Amino acid sequence: MNKTIKFIIFFIAIFAISFLVPNFSKAVTPVTDESSLLSAISSVGDGETITLQNNITVKAPIVIQKQVTIDGNGYTITGSSDWTSTSGNQTMFTAQLSAGKLTLKNINLQNGPKYGVQSYDGATVILNNVSITGFKYGGVLANGGNVEVIDLHLGYNGTGANNGIEIAKGASATNNPTLTMNGTLTSDSTENVVRVAENDSLTEFTITNTPDTTNKIVLTDDKVVLTDQYNNVIAETAVPDKVTGTAGDKKVIVTVMVNEQEIKFTANEGTKITADLVKSHIVLEDNEQIDGFYTSADYTTEFNFNDPLNADTTIYAKISTVEAIVPETEPEVEEKDETPKTGVENYLGLAVLVIIFSSTVIISMKKKHTKMER
C-alpha cells in the first residue's frame, strides 16, 4: 500500500470520527462576575451550559437569542442599585424570538427595575429550582412567549400589588403567550400569583398542565386559578373580559362554608360532585359532625348533588357538636384474699389455738378435782 492510499484512508477515518463521536466541546463554562457571564453567553453555542461559581451583581438587562442553560449552582444574581441601562427593556433576563430558549436552574434572581425574566415573542423560558423576588414590575413575564415552570418559588414582586407570573403580549409581539405547569409553583403571596394582563394586544393565551404536575393552573369562566395537587384553590385572579384563555377542561370553583371557615376547590364544569368529595376537603374537630349540606347559611334547602355544576358554587355545611360519651364504670368489687398466710400470721393463729386448748384442759381438770374433794 503506497503512501497516497494510506493518507486517503487516514483522512477518511478522521472525517468519519468527527461525525460519529459525540461532540465533547460543549464544556461547562464557569463565570464569577457580570463580565464573565456576558462573555460566556456570547461565546457558548446552542445547547451549552454556563455555570456560576459566585454571586453576581448585574447593572443592565441580559438578552439571549440562542439555546442556553444557566446553572446558578445555588448562587444569586442581583440587580444593582446602580442600574445603568436606559433601554426600553429593563428585565434582568430576556429570551427573545423563536431562537431564544433560556433554561434557568438552581439559581436565585433578586431586585430589578422591571421583571426578573421574560420570554418574548416565541422564545421559551424554563424555570427549574429558581427563586425570584424583589422585582418592581413582576417576577416572570410571558410576553408573547412560552414559560415552563418545573420548580419556581416567587417572593414578593411588584409595586403596590404582588405580580408573580404575568401573561401578556406586547404591541410588537406576533405570538400569543403560553404557560406550562410541569412541577411545583410556590409563592410568598396569594395575590396575583398568576395574572393575565389587560391590554389591547392580548386577546388569547394558552395554559397547559402536564399529567404529573404538582400544582395546576386552571381556568374558570372569569378567573385564572392556581391549585395544589388535591385541587384546593391557592390563588385566583380575574381574567379581563376581552381575553380568551385555553386550558383543557374548564373548571368551576366550589366554595364550602364550614362555620366561619371558607374552603375552596375546583371541579370540572358540567360534572357532578358527591358529598364524600366535599367531606374529603373538610377537617373536623373530634367533637364535631356534619349534619348536611345546604344552599344557604340558614340551612333551609339541602344541596342537590344530582345537579351538574355549570358555574361557581357555594355550599354550606351544617356542623354540630357531639357530646363526648363517657363509658359507665362498674362498682369495684373487693377481691377475697386467698393468699396463704405465712410467717407471723401462722404463729399467731397457732398461739391462740394453744391458749384455747390449754384453758379448756385446765378448766376441765379443776372441775374434776373439785368433784374428787367432795
BELCOR-V17104 format. One record per residue. N is the residue number from 1. RES is the residue in one small letter. PSI is psi in degrees with one decimal (NA if undefined). OMEGA is omega in degrees with one decimal (* if undefined). BURIAL is I if it has 24 or more other C-alpha atoms within 12 Angstrom, else O. Layout:
# BELCOR-V17104
n res psi omega burial
N RES PSI OMEGA BURIAL
N RES PSI OMEGA BURIAL
This chain:
# BELCOR-V17104
n res psi omega burial
1 m 122.9 -177.6 O
2 n 171.5 -175.4 O
3 k -33.4 -177.9 O
4 t -44.8 -179.7 O
5 i -41.5 178.2 O
6 k -39.9 179.7 O
7 f -41.8 -179.4 O
8 i -43.6 179.5 O
9 i -41.6 179.1 O
10 f -42.2 -179.2 O
11 f -43.0 179.9 O
12 i -40.4 179.6 O
13 a -45.1 178.8 O
14 i -40.9 -179.3 O
15 f -42.4 -179.4 O
16 a -41.6 -179.4 O
17 i -36.7 -178.5 O
18 s -22.1 179.0 O
19 f -31.9 -173.8 O
20 l -32.1 -179.1 O
21 v 135.0 179.5 O
22 p 148.7 -179.2 O
23 n 107.0 -179.1 O
24 f 8.9 -177.9 O
25 s -11.9 -178.7 O
26 k 65.3 -177.4 O
27 a 156.4 176.5 O
28 v 131.5 -178.3 I
29 t 108.2 -178.4 I
30 p 147.5 176.5 I
31 v 152.1 -177.2 I
32 t -9.5 -179.8 I
33 d 178.3 -176.6 O
34 e -41.5 -177.6 I
35 s -46.9 -179.1 O
36 s -29.0 175.8 O
37 l -48.0 179.3 I
38 l -39.7 178.9 I
39 s -41.7 -179.8 O
40 a -43.0 179.2 I
41 i -37.9 -179.6 I
42 s -35.2 -171.8 O
43 s -25.9 -175.6 O
44 v 151.6 175.8 I
45 g 174.9 179.6 O
46 d 134.1 176.3 O
47 g -3.9 -178.1 I
48 e 163.6 -177.2 I
49 t 135.9 174.2 I
50 i 129.8 -176.8 I
51 t 127.4 177.7 I
52 l 144.0 173.9 I
53 q 16.3 -179.5 I
54 n 161.6 168.0 O
55 n 144.6 -175.3 I
56 i 141.3 172.3 I
57 t 130.0 179.9 I
58 v 150.0 -175.8 I
59 k -0.8 -175.7 I
60 a 159.5 179.8 I
61 p 153.0 -179.8 I
62 i 121.5 -177.2 I
63 v 133.3 -177.3 I
64 i 128.5 178.5 I
65 q 40.7 175.8 I
66 k 177.2 176.8 I
67 q 115.0 -177.0 I
68 v 146.4 175.0 I
69 t 131.1 173.7 I
70 i 111.4 178.3 I
71 d 110.9 -177.1 I
72 g -14.7 177.5 I
73 n 26.2 -179.8 I
74 g -3.1 -177.3 O
75 y 173.6 -174.7 I
76 t 136.7 170.4 I
77 i 123.3 -174.9 I
78 t 137.2 174.3 I
79 g 129.6 -177.2 I
80 s 147.4 172.8 O
81 s -19.6 177.0 O
82 d 58.4 -178.8 O
83 w 124.9 -170.4 O
84 t -15.3 -174.8 O
85 s 141.8 177.0 O
86 t 10.3 -179.6 O
87 s 167.9 179.3 O
88 g -33.8 179.6 O
89 n 112.5 179.9 I
90 q 16.6 177.9 I
91 t 143.5 -177.1 I
92 m -52.1 178.2 I
93 f 129.9 176.3 I
94 t 121.2 167.5 I
95 a 126.5 -166.1 I
96 q 132.8 176.8 I
97 l 176.2 -170.3 I
98 s -23.1 179.9 I
99 a -16.4 -176.0 O
100 g 123.7 175.1 I
101 k 107.6 -176.2 I
102 l 121.3 172.8 I
103 t 119.9 175.1 I
104 l 130.1 178.0 I
105 k 150.0 176.8 I
106 n 46.3 -172.3 I
107 i 151.2 174.9 I
108 n 132.2 174.2 I
109 l 132.7 179.4 I
110 q 141.0 171.5 I
111 n 121.9 176.6 I
112 g 160.4 -174.9 I
113 p -18.8 178.1 I
114 k -104.6 -176.9 I
115 y 161.2 175.5 I
116 g -47.3 -179.4 I
117 v 145.9 176.3 I
118 q 150.8 170.0 I
119 s 122.7 -172.6 I
120 y 124.5 169.0 I
121 d 66.3 174.9 I
122 g -11.5 178.3 I
123 a 165.7 -178.2 I
124 t 137.1 173.3 I
125 v 128.2 177.0 I
126 i 129.0 -174.9 I
127 l 113.6 -175.5 I
128 n 109.6 -175.9 I
129 n 57.6 -177.0 I
130 v 140.0 174.2 I
131 s 132.1 -177.7 I
132 i 126.6 -178.7 I
133 t 151.0 171.2 I
134 g 19.3 178.9 I
135 f 136.6 -167.6 I
136 k -29.8 179.2 I
137 y -36.9 -178.7 I
138 g 171.7 -178.9 I
139 g -53.9 -176.0 I
140 v 139.4 179.0 I
141 l 115.1 171.1 I
142 a 88.8 -171.7 I
143 n 77.0 -175.5 I
144 g 13.4 -179.9 I
145 g -170.1 -175.5 I
146 n 130.5 176.7 I
147 v 128.7 175.6 I
148 e 125.9 179.5 I
149 v 116.9 173.6 I
150 i -47.3 176.9 I
151 d 104.7 -175.2 I
152 l 131.2 171.2 I
153 h 129.8 179.1 I
154 l 122.0 168.1 I
155 g -158.6 179.3 I
156 y 122.8 177.9 I
157 n 136.4 -179.4 I
158 g 163.4 177.3 I
159 t 119.5 -177.1 O
160 g -59.7 178.7 O
161 a 146.0 177.6 O
162 n 147.5 177.2 I
163 n 92.0 -175.1 I
164 g -79.2 175.9 I
165 i 122.1 179.9 I
166 e 126.9 175.9 I
167 i 118.5 -172.1 I
168 a 176.3 176.7 I
169 k 113.3 179.6 I
170 g 163.1 -175.8 I
171 a -30.9 -177.8 O
172 s -3.0 179.6 O
173 a 144.0 -178.9 O
174 t -14.1 -178.1 O
175 n 152.2 174.4 I
176 n 145.7 -177.3 I
177 p 151.4 174.4 I
178 t 149.6 178.5 I
179 l 126.5 -178.9 I
180 t 126.1 173.7 I
181 m 121.6 -176.1 I
182 n 36.5 -178.4 I
183 g -118.4 -170.5 I
184 t 133.9 175.0 I
185 l 118.7 177.5 I
186 t 157.1 -176.9 I
187 s 143.2 176.7 I
188 d -18.3 -179.7 I
189 s 145.8 175.5 I
190 t 5.1 178.0 I
191 e 124.8 175.2 I
192 n 45.5 174.5 I
193 v -42.5 170.8 I
194 v 126.2 -176.0 I
195 r 134.9 175.5 I
196 v 122.0 -176.6 I
197 a 154.2 177.0 I
198 e 105.0 174.1 O
199 n 169.7 -174.7 O
200 d -23.6 -175.4 O
201 s -33.5 -177.0 O
202 l 117.9 176.5 I
203 t -23.7 -177.8 I
204 e 148.2 172.2 I
205 f 162.7 -177.4 I
206 t 137.1 175.2 I
207 i 134.9 180.0 I
208 t 138.3 174.6 I
209 n 123.1 177.5 I
210 t 158.4 -174.9 O
211 p -33.2 -173.6 O
212 d 10.6 -178.5 O
213 t 143.2 178.8 I
214 t -60.3 174.3 I
215 n 150.1 177.0 I
216 k 148.9 171.3 I
217 i 120.1 -174.0 I
218 v 169.6 -179.0 I
219 l 138.7 165.5 I
220 t -166.8 179.9 I
221 d -34.3 -173.0 I
222 d 16.8 -177.5 I
223 k 150.5 166.0 I
224 v 129.7 -166.4 I
225 v 133.5 172.9 I
226 l 128.4 -179.7 I
227 t 165.3 173.3 I
228 d -171.1 -175.7 I
229 q -17.2 179.3 O
230 y 13.1 179.4 O
231 n 11.9 172.7 I
232 n 139.0 -177.7 I
233 v 124.8 175.8 I
234 i -43.4 -178.6 I
235 a 150.1 176.9 I
236 e 140.9 -178.6 I
237 t 139.8 -177.7 I
238 a 142.3 174.6 I
239 v 131.3 179.6 I
240 p 147.9 -175.0 I
241 d -35.4 -174.0 O
242 k 3.0 -175.4 O
243 v 135.3 178.7 I
244 t 128.0 179.0 I
245 g 149.0 176.8 I
246 t 129.7 -177.4 I
247 a 46.3 179.9 I
248 g -136.3 -179.7 O
249 d 131.3 175.5 O
250 k 144.9 -174.2 I
251 k 162.1 167.0 I
252 v 155.2 177.6 I
253 i 125.1 175.7 I
254 v 119.0 178.0 I
255 t 122.8 179.6 I
256 v 120.9 177.9 I
257 m 116.8 179.1 I
258 v 101.0 -170.8 I
259 n -119.4 179.5 O
260 e -0.4 -176.6 O
261 q 142.6 179.5 O
262 e 120.5 179.7 O
263 i 132.4 -178.6 I
264 k 137.8 171.9 I
265 f 166.2 -177.9 I
266 t 153.5 175.1 I
267 a 157.1 179.0 I
268 n 134.9 177.9 I
269 e 136.8 177.5 I
270 g 1.6 179.0 O
271 t 166.8 176.5 O
272 k 147.8 173.4 I
273 i 167.1 -178.8 I
274 t 161.3 176.5 O
275 a -36.5 179.2 I
276 d -37.5 177.8 O
277 l -44.3 178.8 O
278 v -43.7 -179.6 I
279 k -32.4 -177.3 I
280 s -16.8 179.1 O
281 h -2.2 -175.9 I
282 i 133.4 175.2 I
283 v 119.9 -177.8 O
284 l 156.1 170.5 O
285 e 164.5 -177.0 O
286 d -28.8 -176.7 O
287 n 21.9 -179.5 O
288 e 153.6 174.9 O
289 q 156.2 178.7 O
290 i 123.9 -179.2 I
291 d -8.9 179.8 O
292 g 170.9 179.1 I
293 f 136.9 -171.2 I
294 y 167.0 -177.3 I
295 t -7.7 -179.0 O
296 s 167.5 -175.6 O
297 a -16.2 179.3 O
298 d 0.7 174.3 O
299 y 41.4 -179.2 O
300 t -33.3 -177.9 O
301 t 122.8 -179.9 O
302 e 145.4 177.9 O
303 f 135.6 -177.5 I
304 n 106.5 -179.2 O
305 f -3.4 177.4 O
306 n -11.0 -179.8 O
307 d 132.8 175.4 O
308 p 153.0 -179.3 O
309 l 118.2 -180.0 I
310 n 0.2 178.9 O
311 a 168.4 175.7 I
312 d 138.2 -170.0 I
313 t 141.0 176.0 I
314 t 131.8 179.1 I
315 i 137.1 179.9 I
316 y 121.1 179.2 I
317 a 125.3 178.0 I
318 k 121.1 -175.5 I
319 i 136.7 175.6 I
320 s 159.7 179.5 O
321 t 132.6 -179.7 O
322 v 128.3 177.9 O
323 e 137.2 -179.7 O
324 a 131.7 179.5 O
325 i 116.7 179.3 O
326 v 119.8 -178.3 O
327 p 140.1 179.1 O
328 e 141.5 179.8 O
329 t 133.6 179.2 O
330 e 146.7 178.8 O
331 p 144.7 -178.9 O
332 e 134.1 178.0 O
333 v 126.6 -179.2 O
334 e 122.7 -177.8 O
335 e 138.7 178.4 O
336 k 131.5 179.5 O
337 d 103.9 -179.2 O
338 e 14.2 -179.9 O
339 t 126.1 180.0 O
340 p 139.8 -178.9 O
341 k 139.6 -179.9 O
342 t 166.4 171.3 O
343 g -129.0 -173.8 O
344 v -40.0 -177.9 O
345 e -41.2 178.9 O
346 n -42.0 179.2 O
347 y -39.9 179.7 O
348 l -43.2 178.4 O
349 g -41.1 180.0 O
350 l -37.7 179.3 O
351 a -40.1 179.2 O
352 v -43.2 179.8 O
353 l -41.3 179.4 O
354 v -42.5 -179.6 O
355 i -45.1 -179.0 O
356 i -44.9 -179.1 O
357 f -42.7 -179.3 O
358 s -42.2 -179.6 O
359 s -42.7 -178.9 O
360 t -42.9 -179.0 O
361 v -42.4 -178.6 O
362 i -45.6 -179.2 O
363 i -41.2 -178.4 O
364 s -40.5 -179.3 O
365 m -39.1 178.9 O
366 k -42.5 179.9 O
367 k -39.8 -179.7 O
368 k -39.5 179.3 O
369 h -36.6 179.4 O
370 t -39.7 -180.0 O
371 k -36.6 -178.3 O
372 m -35.9 179.9 O
373 e -28.7 179.8 O
374 r NA * O
